[in-house]
Amino acid sequence: MATDIRAVLANCGVSAQKARLVIDLVRGKPAVEALTTLRFTNKIAAYHVRRLLASAVANAEENFGVSRDNLVVYKITADEAPTRKWRKFGARGRFKPLLRRSSHITVVLREKE
């Protein structure tokens, strides 16, 4: 039976759509390779996902005694979080809505078999 090591980043300031572009790069890869890939990915969401993945790897090493070389990104998802609604005033007394989207990112690591 494989143990799942989970880490969750709630209310991340990046939209779920932009985060999914980054997490599709690392799904199913070994954890060390995924961290290296995220380090050199030129997207702002890569920074948040890399920190979350590093936290999950550290949890696995400290709490479960699993080596980082044996870990695989088993499952990673980005779900929508609450949207903050702002307004920007426009011409003729109108206003234009600004939607500040955020996301919840979840990483599940599993030991290689």
RODO-2510 file (C-alpha; in nm, 4 decimals, decimal comma):
residues 113
     n   res          X          Y          Z
     1     m     0,0000     0,0000     0,0000
     2     a     0,1472     0,3328    -0,1062
     3     t     0,1081     0,6306     0,1212
     4     d    -0,0027     0,9573    -0,0305
     5     i     0,1848     1,2675     0,0805
     6     r    -0,0375     1,5741     0,0318
     7     a     0,0293     1,9450     0,0355
     8     v    -0,2297     2,2154    -0,0324
     9     l    -0,1840     2,5794    -0,1262
    10     a    -0,5102     2,7632    -0,0626
    11     n    -0,6030     3,1009    -0,2107
    12     c    -0,3023     3,1300    -0,4403
    13     g    -0,3030     3,4652    -0,6216
    14     v    -0,2778     3,3068    -0,9675
    15     s    -0,5863     3,2012    -1,1647
    16     a    -0,6553     2,8292    -1,1947
    17     q    -0,6329     2,8484    -1,5736
    18     k    -0,2783     2,9878    -1,5604
    19     a    -0,1748     2,7420    -1,2895
    20     r    -0,2976     2,4470    -1,4980
    21     l    -0,0575     2,5438    -1,7783
    22     v     0,2302     2,4936    -1,5353
    23     i     0,1086     2,1856    -1,3493
    24     d     0,0559     1,9970    -1,6755
    25     l     0,4346     2,0151    -1,7221
    26     v     0,5116     1,8212    -1,4021
    27     r     0,2243     1,5727    -1,3664
    28     g     0,3575     1,2151    -1,3474
    29     k     0,7260     1,3121    -1,3283
    30     p     0,9718     1,2246    -1,0524
    31     a     0,9701     1,4933    -0,7831
    32     v     1,3345     1,5984    -0,8287
    33     e     1,2903     1,6363    -1,2056
    34     a     0,9652     1,8291    -1,1519
    35     l     1,1386     2,0753    -0,9172
    36     t     1,4122     2,1335    -1,1762
    37     t     1,1556     2,1859    -1,4526
    38     l     0,9635     2,4392    -1,2439
    39     r     1,2814     2,6238    -1,1531
    40     f     1,3431     2,7098    -1,5187
    41     t     0,9823     2,7665    -1,6274
    42     n     0,9183     3,1313    -1,7051
    43     k     0,5678     3,1663    -1,5572
    44     i     0,4644     3,3304    -1,2307
    45     a     0,2562     3,0243    -1,1390
    46     a     0,5720     2,8080    -1,1572
    47     y     0,7089     2,9881    -0,8507
    48     h     0,4019     2,9026    -0,6407
    49     v     0,3841     2,5415    -0,7625
    50     r     0,7581     2,4920    -0,7019
    51     r     0,7294     2,6129    -0,3416
    52     l     0,4310     2,3844    -0,2833
    53     l     0,6083     2,0846    -0,4356
    54     a     0,9222     2,1520    -0,2305
    55     s     0,7056     2,1637     0,0821
    56     a     0,5453     1,8288    -0,0064
    57     v     0,8889     1,6728    -0,0631
    58     a     1,0119     1,8077     0,2721
    59     n     0,7002     1,6663     0,4434
    60     a     0,7685     1,3264     0,2885
    61     e     1,1295     1,3255     0,4078
    62     e     1,0601     1,4517     0,7595
    63     n     0,7278     1,2877     0,8462
    64     f     0,7342     0,9673     0,6438
    65     g     1,1084     0,8988     0,6072
    66     v     1,0882     0,8663     0,2276
    67     s     1,3858     0,9654     0,0117
    68     r     1,3197     1,2445    -0,2370
    69     d     1,4644     1,0299    -0,5162
    70     n     1,1810     0,7762    -0,4734
    71     l     0,8948     1,0279    -0,4998
    72     v     0,6683     1,0800    -0,8002
    73     v     0,4092     1,3533    -0,8589
    74     y     0,1097     1,1204    -0,8519
    75     k    -0,1657     1,3814    -0,8747
    76     i    -0,1671     1,7606    -0,9001
    77     t    -0,4722     1,9825    -0,9458
    78     a    -0,5629     2,3506    -0,9580
    79     d    -0,9193     2,4391    -0,8593
    80     e    -1,0906     2,7743    -0,8602
    81     a    -1,0939     2,9756    -0,5389
    82     p    -1,3107     3,2775    -0,4575
    83     t    -1,2906     3,5647    -0,7060
    84     r    -1,2427     3,9176    -0,5753
    85     k    -1,4562     4,1646    -0,7703
    86     w    -1,3146     4,5141    -0,8144
    87     r    -1,4335     4,7990    -1,0289
    88     k    -1,2522     5,0452    -1,2480
    89     f    -1,4407     5,3600    -1,3363
    90     g    -1,4815     5,4305    -1,7049
    91     a    -1,6220     5,6968    -1,9305
    92     r    -1,9775     5,8346    -1,9009
    93     g    -2,0299     5,7238    -1,5424
    94     r    -1,9898     5,3548    -1,6172
    95     f    -1,7555     5,1149    -1,4484
    96     k    -1,5693     4,8146    -1,5795
    97     p    -1,5546     4,5050    -1,3584
    98     l    -1,2139     4,3596    -1,2735
    99     l    -1,2125     3,9968    -1,1634
   100     r    -0,9110     3,9013    -0,9520
   101     r    -0,9120     3,5248    -0,9749
   102     s    -0,7324     3,2914    -0,7360
   103     s    -0,6883     2,9150    -0,7051
   104     h    -0,6386     2,6223    -0,4693
   105     i    -0,3475     2,3980    -0,5748
   106     t    -0,3141     2,0419    -0,4396
   107     v    -0,0136     1,8099    -0,4811
   108     v    -0,0163     1,4366    -0,4027
   109     l     0,3179     1,2561    -0,4005
   110     r     0,3609     0,8806    -0,3995
   111     e     0,6589     0,6509    -0,3557
   112     k     0,7959     0,4837    -0,6700
   113     e     0,7180     0,1146    -0,6949
***
